């Protein structure tokens, strides 16, 4: 699978409309990839919390419309990262969108774990409540978003639903770059999946510096590719058979004993 990670910056003095145009130019550097992935809330800018209500859009809005054109032009799956979605009831969500090469929506995921630490995301956005895996021409693909990296039970839910690749758009700050690297590697090894993690770059509203370092990690924990800290398009070719190989050779998932009947775990502990 040929993958391109678009590590995009969202400077506060740039409008969302202008950013979509600039993102489109960067997408040209991804031509030839089968899967192209962008970061979390890149159009609005993750840390531009006051702009969320005005930048919120439906899944027929300008960001998805632009993504449809990119997917058709590139002939590739385009994971749009995420956008501020507004539903019919007026609720706002952090919603990831995967588009098929014909521009149709192949999968959506509303971020389950909205972030509250030094962030207003939890105040402004509604948590998602569902988990699913997209069956695509590139195999079964799951999605989580940024903070979800810290919740392994969600990842195990994706594996139980058949995921072999998990895409992770993020707006992870530079102050916790070590955690970003640790969790992306840990989830890949723990869940025996390919992790395709695309972070934002640059400095956003409030002077928050983003970590960049988008990366692809295989189930052995091998980092197949890692970006620098600035805006760039990182390309990598992945042998997807590595997932089945690792799971067969080191069958940790098959060795699980939980959840099982709680009767098996009663009695005194040591």
GIURCOR-V611672 format. One record per pair of residues at least 6 apart in sequence whose ideal C-beta (glycine too) atoms are under 8 Angstrom apart, sorted by sequence separation. I is the first residue (numbers start at 1). J is the second residue. If there is no record, write none. Layout:
BEGIN
I & J
I & J
END
This chain:
BEGIN
30 & 36
40 & 46
45 & 51
57 & 63
71 & 77
86 & 92
87 & 93
99 & 105
100 & 106
115 & 121
116 & 122
134 & 140
148 & 154
187 & 193
188 & 194
203 & 209
204 & 210
217 & 223
218 & 224
247 & 253
44 & 51
48 & 55
57 & 64
71 & 78
85 & 92
86 & 93
98 & 105
99 & 106
114 & 121
115 & 122
116 & 123
133 & 140
134 & 141
148 & 155
172 & 179
188 & 195
202 & 209
203 & 210
216 & 223
217 & 224
227 & 234
247 & 254
257 & 264
14 & 22
44 & 52
70 & 78
84 & 92
85 & 93
97 & 105
98 & 106
114 & 122
133 & 141
134 & 142
158 & 166
172 & 180
187 & 195
202 & 210
215 & 223
216 & 224
226 & 234
10 & 19
27 & 36
84 & 93
85 & 94
98 & 107
133 & 142
134 & 143
201 & 210
216 & 225
225 & 234
84 & 94
85 & 95
97 & 107
98 & 108
132 & 142
144 & 154
170 & 180
185 & 195
200 & 210
215 & 225
216 & 226
225 & 235
8 & 19
44 & 55
67 & 78
84 & 95
97 & 108
114 & 125
131 & 142
144 & 155
155 & 166
184 & 195
199 & 210
201 & 212
215 & 226
225 & 236
43 & 55
82 & 94
83 & 95
96 & 108
114 & 126
199 & 211
200 & 212
214 & 226
215 & 227
224 & 236
67 & 80
82 & 95
95 & 108
96 & 109
114 & 127
184 & 197
199 & 212
213 & 226
214 & 227
82 & 96
83 & 97
95 & 109
96 & 110
111 & 125
113 & 127
144 & 158
199 & 213
213 & 227
224 & 238
8 & 23
23 & 38
81 & 96
82 & 97
95 & 110
96 & 111
112 & 127
199 & 214
212 & 227
213 & 228
64 & 80
80 & 96
94 & 110
95 & 111
110 & 126
111 & 127
112 & 128
142 & 158
168 & 184
198 & 214
212 & 228
213 & 229
6 & 23
63 & 80
79 & 96
80 & 97
93 & 110
94 & 111
110 & 127
111 & 128
112 & 129
142 & 159
180 & 197
197 & 214
212 & 229
8 & 26
79 & 97
80 & 98
93 & 111
110 & 128
197 & 215
211 & 229
212 & 230
23 & 42
64 & 83
79 & 98
80 & 99
109 & 128
110 & 129
112 & 131
142 & 161
149 & 168
180 & 199
197 & 216
6 & 26
23 & 43
43 & 63
63 & 83
78 & 98
79 & 99
94 & 114
110 & 130
148 & 168
195 & 215
196 & 216
197 & 217
214 & 234
216 & 236
218 & 238
6 & 27
77 & 98
78 & 99
140 & 161
142 & 163
149 & 170
166 & 187
195 & 216
61 & 83
77 & 99
109 & 131
140 & 162
141 & 163
144 & 166
146 & 168
194 & 216
195 & 217
216 & 238
220 & 242
19 & 42
20 & 43
77 & 100
109 & 132
131 & 154
140 & 163
141 & 164
142 & 165
143 & 166
144 & 167
145 & 168
146 & 169
194 & 217
219 & 242
6 & 30
19 & 43
77 & 101
140 & 164
141 & 165
142 & 166
143 & 167
144 & 168
145 & 169
146 & 170
194 & 218
218 & 242
219 & 243
4 & 29
76 & 101
85 & 110
107 & 132
133 & 158
139 & 164
140 & 165
141 & 166
142 & 167
143 & 168
145 & 170
146 & 171
166 & 191
194 & 219
4 & 30
57 & 83
59 & 85
75 & 101
107 & 133
131 & 157
139 & 165
141 & 167
143 & 169
146 & 172
193 & 219
201 & 227
220 & 246
16 & 43
57 & 84
58 & 85
74 & 101
94 & 121
107 & 134
131 & 158
135 & 162
138 & 165
166 & 193
168 & 195
170 & 197
172 & 199
192 & 219
219 & 246
16 & 44
56 & 84
57 & 85
58 & 86
71 & 99
106 & 134
133 & 161
163 & 191
165 & 193
166 & 194
168 & 196
170 & 198
171 & 199
172 & 200
191 & 219
199 & 227
201 & 229
202 & 230
218 & 246
219 & 247
4 & 33
16 & 45
55 & 84
56 & 85
57 & 86
58 & 87
70 & 99
71 & 100
72 & 101
77 & 106
82 & 111
107 & 136
132 & 161
133 & 162
164 & 193
165 & 194
166 & 195
167 & 196
168 & 197
169 & 198
170 & 199
171 & 200
188 & 217
201 & 230
202 & 231
2 & 32
3 & 33
6 & 36
8 & 38
56 & 86
67 & 97
71 & 101
72 & 102
106 & 136
131 & 161
133 & 163
163 & 193
164 & 194
165 & 195
166 & 196
167 & 197
168 & 198
170 & 200
188 & 218
189 & 219
201 & 231
2 & 33
3 & 34
4 & 35
6 & 37
8 & 39
10 & 41
68 & 99
71 & 102
72 & 103
94 & 125
115 & 146
149 & 180
165 & 196
167 & 198
180 & 211
184 & 215
188 & 219
189 & 220
201 & 232
2 & 34
3 & 35
4 & 36
5 & 37
6 & 38
7 & 39
10 & 42
52 & 84
67 & 99
71 & 103
92 & 124
93 & 125
112 & 144
115 & 147
155 & 187
159 & 191
181 & 213
185 & 217
189 & 221
1 & 34
2 & 35
3 & 36
4 & 37
6 & 39
10 & 43
12 & 45
64 & 97
92 & 125
93 & 126
95 & 128
111 & 144
114 & 147
150 & 183
158 & 191
159 & 192
171 & 204
180 & 213
184 & 217
188 & 221
1 & 35
3 & 37
8 & 42
10 & 44
11 & 45
36 & 70
69 & 103
92 & 126
94 & 128
107 & 141
109 & 143
111 & 145
113 & 147
149 & 183
159 & 193
175 & 209
177 & 211
181 & 215
10 & 45
64 & 99
68 & 103
91 & 126
93 & 128
109 & 144
111 & 146
113 & 148
149 & 184
152 & 187
155 & 190
156 & 191
158 & 193
173 & 208
174 & 209
176 & 211
10 & 46
12 & 48
56 & 92
59 & 95
67 & 103
68 & 104
98 & 134
100 & 136
101 & 137
107 & 143
109 & 145
111 & 147
112 & 148
155 & 191
173 & 209
174 & 210
177 & 213
185 & 221
100 & 137
111 & 148
113 & 150
173 & 210
174 & 211
10 & 48
36 & 74
59 & 97
98 & 136
113 & 151
149 & 187
152 & 190
155 & 193
172 & 210
173 & 211
174 & 212
185 & 223
16 & 55
42 & 81
44 & 83
53 & 92
112 & 151
152 & 191
171 & 210
172 & 211
36 & 76
38 & 78
41 & 81
43 & 83
44 & 84
52 & 92
33 & 74
35 & 76
36 & 77
37 & 78
38 & 79
40 & 81
41 & 82
43 & 84
64 & 105
84 & 125
113 & 154
20 & 62
24 & 66
34 & 76
35 & 77
36 & 78
37 & 79
38 & 80
39 & 81
40 & 82
41 & 83
112 & 154
20 & 63
23 & 66
27 & 70
31 & 74
33 & 76
34 & 77
35 & 78
36 & 79
38 & 81
41 & 84
98 & 141
30 & 74
35 & 79
37 & 81
194 & 238
17 & 62
24 & 69
98 & 143
16 & 62
20 & 66
24 & 70
27 & 73
30 & 76
59 & 105
194 & 240
16 & 63
27 & 74
96 & 143
149 & 197
194 & 242
59 & 108
96 & 145
194 & 243
193 & 243
27 & 78
94 & 145
142 & 193
192 & 243
41 & 94
40 & 94
192 & 246
174 & 229
192 & 247
192 & 250
77 & 136
77 & 137
192 & 252
77 & 138
192 & 253
191 & 253
82 & 145
79 & 143
98 & 167
49 & 119
49 & 120
53 & 124
96 & 167
47 & 119
49 & 121
52 & 124
52 & 125
96 & 169
46 & 121
49 & 124
165 & 240
164 & 240
165 & 243
164 & 243
164 & 244
82 & 169
79 & 167
81 & 169
79 & 169
159 & 253
139 & 240
138 & 240
35 & 138
34 & 138
40 & 145
40 & 146
81 & 198
79 & 198
47 & 171
46 & 171
40 & 169
42 & 171
37 & 167
39 & 169
40 & 170
41 & 171
38 & 169
39 & 170
40 & 171
37 & 169
39 & 171
1 & 138
1 & 139
46 & 200
48 & 204
49 & 205
47 & 204
48 & 205
42 & 200
46 & 204
47 & 205
37 & 196
39 & 198
45 & 204
47 & 206
38 & 198
39 & 199
40 & 200
45 & 205
35 & 196
37 & 198
39 & 200
47 & 208
39 & 201
1 & 165
39 & 214
10 & 200
5 & 196
7 & 198
9 & 200
11 & 202
12 & 203
6 & 198
7 & 199
8 & 200
9 & 201
10 & 202
11 & 203
12 & 204
3 & 196
5 & 198
7 & 200
8 & 201
9 & 202
11 & 204
12 & 205
7 & 201
9 & 203
10 & 204
9 & 210
33 & 235
30 & 233
29 & 233
7 & 212
26 & 231
30 & 235
7 & 214
26 & 233
5 & 214
5 & 216
3 & 216
5 & 225
7 & 227
9 & 230
5 & 227
9 & 231
7 & 230
8 & 231
7 & 231
7 & 232
7 & 233
6 & 233
7 & 234
5 & 233
4 & 233
5 & 234
4 & 234
5 & 235
4 & 235
5 & 236
3 & 235
2 & 235
3 & 236
2 & 236
3 & 237
2 & 237
3 & 238
1 & 237
2 & 238
1 & 238
1 & 240
END
